[in-house]
Amino acid sequence: MANASQSSGSQSNGSQSNSTSQGSGGGYQYTGSGTNSQGNHYCSRDYGSGTSNSYHYSNTDGSYYYSNPNGSNYYNSGSGYSRYNGGNGRKS
């Protein structure tokens, strides 16, 4: 198990350069994307009412994080550690 510093905390939200684009496909709309002050890329999607929205971060240190509309999320440190949460408390 990794320590808390390896969790999704590396997704710093800092000041963000927001370039909202409206695109669609696969039942969602892109609601925003850009790069924050730390140089990390993010993208968010809206899946409509009744579902959670999703987003992902690709960080300059090689790590990335996905939050999915079904409540699951995935984090990869870029250096061998990864964590998946199935959205119902299930972790692997």
Secondary structure by P-SEA (a helix, b strand, c coil): ccccccccccccccccccbbbbbbcccccccccccccccbbbbbbbccccbbbbbccccccccbbbbcccccccccccccbbbbbccccccc
